[in-house]
Amino acid sequence: MAYHRGCLVVDQVQPESDAMLGSRSRFATFGELFAGVLRSVGVAAAVGEIPGEYCPGEFSVHGSFPASNPKTQIKLVGTAQRVVAGAWLFSSAIVVQNSAPLREALIDTYRELGLEWDPQTAGAAEDLQPGLTVETVEAAVLEAYGL
């Protein structure tokens, strides 16, 4: 996942004796957590794969434009996890502002890899909630974590 200053990256590391066992449920749990964070700051966010998205996944966090907009859904959070003996890392990159440079990087990368995707699916939370800042989303994440 590419990111820049308009993104908020949240990494959680946790010891777990059988870290592989809960890998699928972590995608679901964190997807719902971050969709809830975005909803709390006014973004119409949900969990689920959207057609043509980059790095597609069942638990992608996406946002929706009003029905009158022909570009109706954009991916807002990219997630990944790593599992090692005795622990896991779950990393989430929330695209809050300025999706254009990320979209350009993805266009170049997918072209070089020969993969199909729809660049219209790459966006930022501010596309759906103008004026939204990284600091506002960060505060919502901290609140969701009880910090």
C-alpha positions in Angstrom: 0.0 0.0 0.0 1.3 3.4 -0.9 0.7 6.3 1.5 1.7 9.9 2.3 1.0 12.6 4.8 -2.7 12.6 4.0 -2.9 9.0 5.3 -3.1 7.7 8.8 -1.4 4.4 9.3 -2.4 2.3 12.3 -0.3 -0.8 13.2 -1.4 -3.2 16.0 1.0 -5.9 17.2 -0.1 -8.5 19.6 1.3 -11.7 21.1 -0.8 -14.8 20.3 0.1 -18.4 20.9 -1.6 -19.5 17.7 -1.6 -16.3 15.7 -2.7 -18.0 12.4 -6.0 -19.2 14.0 -7.6 -15.7 14.1 -6.3 -14.2 10.9 -9.6 -14.1 9.0 -11.6 -12.8 12.0 -9.0 -10.0 12.5 -9.7 -8.7 8.9 -13.5 -8.6 9.8 -13.0 -7.0 13.2 -10.6 -4.3 12.0 -12.7 -3.7 8.9 -15.7 -3.0 11.1 -13.6 -0.9 13.5 -12.3 1.4 10.8 -15.6 1.6 9.0 -17.1 2.7 12.4 -14.3 5.3 12.9 -15.1 6.8 9.4 -18.8 6.8 10.1 -18.2 8.6 13.4 -16.6 11.5 11.4 -19.4 11.7 8.9 -18.2 9.4 6.1 -20.7 6.8 4.7 -18.4 3.8 5.2 -19.0 0.1 5.0 -17.1 -3.2 4.8 -17.0 -5.3 1.6 -15.2 -5.8 -1.7 -16.1 -3.3 -4.4 -15.9 -4.2 -8.1 -12.6 -3.2 -9.7 -10.9 -2.1 -6.5 -7.1 -2.3 -6.0 -5.9 -5.0 -3.7 -9.4 -6.5 -3.5 -10.7 -8.2 -0.4 -13.8 -9.3 1.3 -13.2 -6.9 4.2 -12.2 -3.8 2.3 -13.4 -0.6 3.9 -15.0 1.6 1.4 -17.1 4.8 1.3 -20.2 5.6 -0.8 -21.0 8.8 -2.7 -24.6 9.9 -2.9 -26.7 7.8 -5.3 -26.7 10.7 -7.8 -22.9 10.4 -8.3 -22.0 7.9 -11.0 -18.8 7.0 -9.1 -20.6 5.5 -6.2 -17.9 3.6 -4.1 -14.2 4.2 -3.3 -11.8 2.2 -1.2 -10.7 4.1 1.9 -8.6 1.7 4.0 -6.0 -0.8 2.9 -5.2 -3.5 5.4 -2.6 -6.2 5.7 -1.4 -8.6 8.3 1.7 -10.6 9.1 1.7 -13.6 11.3 4.8 -15.1 12.9 5.3 -17.7 15.6 3.7 -16.3 18.7 2.4 -12.9 17.4 0.6 -11.0 14.7 0.8 -7.5 13.2 -2.3 -5.9 11.6 -1.6 -2.7 9.6 -4.2 -0.3 8.2 -3.7 2.7 6.0 -6.6 5.1 6.1 -6.6 7.4 3.1 -7.9 10.7 4.5 -6.8 13.3 2.1 -5.3 13.8 -1.4 -6.0 10.5 -3.2 -4.5 11.7 -6.5 -0.9 10.8 -6.0 -1.9 7.4 -4.6 -4.1 6.8 -7.6 -1.3 7.7 -9.9 1.1 5.3 -8.1 -1.5 2.5 -8.3 -2.1 3.2 -12.0 1.6 2.8 -12.8 2.0 -0.2 -10.6 -1.0 -2.1 -12.0 0.0 -1.3 -15.5 3.5 -2.6 -14.9 2.1 -5.8 -13.3 -0.4 -6.3 -16.1 -3.4 -6.3 -13.7 -6.8 -4.9 -14.3 -8.5 -2.5 -11.9 -10.7 0.6 -11.9 -8.8 3.8 -10.9 -12.2 5.4 -10.0 -12.3 3.1 -7.0 -9.3 4.7 -5.3 -10.2 7.7 -3.2 -9.9 9.5 0.1 -12.3 10.1 3.0 -12.3 13.8 2.2 -13.8 13.1 -1.2 -16.9 12.1 0.7 -16.6 14.5 3.7 -14.9 17.7 2.4 -12.6 19.4 4.9 -11.9 16.1 6.8 -8.4 16.1 8.3 -5.9 13.4 9.4 -6.1 14.8 12.9 -9.8 14.4 13.1 -9.6 10.8 11.9 -6.7 10.2 14.3 -8.8 11.4 17.3 -11.7 9.1 16.2 -9.3 6.2 16.0 -7.9 6.9 19.5 -11.5 7.1 20.8 -12.4 3.8 19.2 -9.3 2.2 20.9 -10.4 3.8 24.2 -7.3 6.0 24.4 
